[in-house]
Amino acid sequence: MADINGTELFYESDQSTYHYLSVQYWDDKLHEQVQQKLFFENSGMVGEDKGREGDIHSEVPWYPIIEKKGANAPPPGDTITMGMKNKLTSSGVVGTSTLKGSEQNLSWRYLQVKVELWREGLADKGILGRLRSRYSIEAESNDTLGDWLANKKDYDVFYTIYNGWSYAVITNSLKSAVTHPNWIYPRGITAVTSIDQSHLMTASHIRRCKTYARVNNWNPAFTSRGKEYFVLIMHPYQRQMLGDDSEYHDDLQQAIAAGNDHPIFTSALGLYYGVLLYEHDEVQTNSTVDTVKESIFLGGHAVARAQVIDEFKERDEDDYGNLKGVAVGGIWGCRRADWAPIAGSGSNINQSSAIVPTYFETI
């Protein structure tokens, strides 16, 4: 039970309205409407870019879903380029055949991540407004802006998976949105417009996702004790539909890798057929069919995030110290892992994420 106390006669209810001569009762603690702070960070899906696919000899090789590339002293420029070396696909020579003249050349792909500045700020109403408020405007402003930045970073990852580039990059017309190349449709259909009430999120559909990843040579999001795990992020409505599936209930694996305390396991809602299940309300509704939610299926290295300058705060004062403001922001960018060929010919490849559209009903 929170302590309740009377406020002063004068208080500020928002930035533009004052109420006078009205005794009010206020809880001593403020409550916040926050969904999940740093969902991807707290779920163990973010890791530093080390330029490798993971150590296969390690007991727990890890393939982070989101690779961070930072720069403490970045050179001038708004683009960070990452390279990827292709595997050899030739058969080689056998026996006494001559190798000289039959050697292969290294081939490469690249991924560019553009960065942009994001900022937000709060300003108070001056000394009198600060005196009228029961709470510390400065402290609450810092906390609110911190939450805003955390939520924007999470939102930007979802936005990037759907659109290819960060929200700020597309909004500023630096790049155009690119439809995701990989879609895992329910059995028997090949278009979102064909999805109806019979195409729900089911155990069978999750198995289709896992099969898709295996036949397309995806790296897993995580491996433990010789087993590979992928990630499915559903909208809460889709998770509700899955909960009504009898086959899912019959086969559900209640225990998640007993003894494994990595956040990617401990933060999951459940595990089915090697797929770790999550839910988040940033999973979007299809722009054409408003009864379809687009879940996200993820393997390793699905998104690259470039952090050029860490978050910063500015404090400005004017009117002889009467007015105060605080700002928060950062320069970063995300890019879906659509690797382009160095030679400039051929198609981009994406072997780490897919959109999984299914029908949903509201509650």
Sequence and secondary structure as in RCSB ss.txt:
>XXXX:A:sequence
MADINGTELFYESDQSTYHYLSVQYWDDKLHEQVQQKLFFENSGMVGEDKGREGDIHSEVPWYPIIEKKGANAPP
PGDTITMGMKNKLTSSGVVGTSTLKGSEQNLSWRYLQVKVELWREGLADKGILGRLRSRYSIEAESNDTLGDWLA
NKKDYDVFYTIYNGWSYAVITNSLKSAVTHPNWIYPRGITAVTSIDQSHLMTASHIRRCKTYARVNNWNPAFTSR
GKEYFVLIMHPYQRQMLGDDSEYHDDLQQAIAAGNDHPIFTSALGLYYGVLLYEHDEVQTNSTVDTVKESIFLGG
HAVARAQVIDEFKERDEDDYGNLKGVAVGGIWGCRRADWAPIAGSGSNINQSSAIVPTYFETI
>XXXX:A:secstr
   EEE  S EESSSS EE S   EEESS     S TTHHHHTT EEE  SSS  TTSSS B  SEEEEE SS  
S SEEEEEEE         TT   TT      EEEEEEE EEEEEEEE   HHHHHH SS HHHHHHHHHHHHHH
HHHHHHHHHHHHHSB HHHHHTTSS     S B   TT  SGGG  TT    HHHHHHHHHHHHHTT   SEEET
TEEEEEEEE HHHHHHHHT HHHHHH B S STT   HHHHT SEEETTEEEEE TTS B SS TTEEEEEEE S
S EEEEEEEEEEEEEEEETTTTEEEEEEEEEEEEEE  BEETTS S  B  SEEEEEEE    
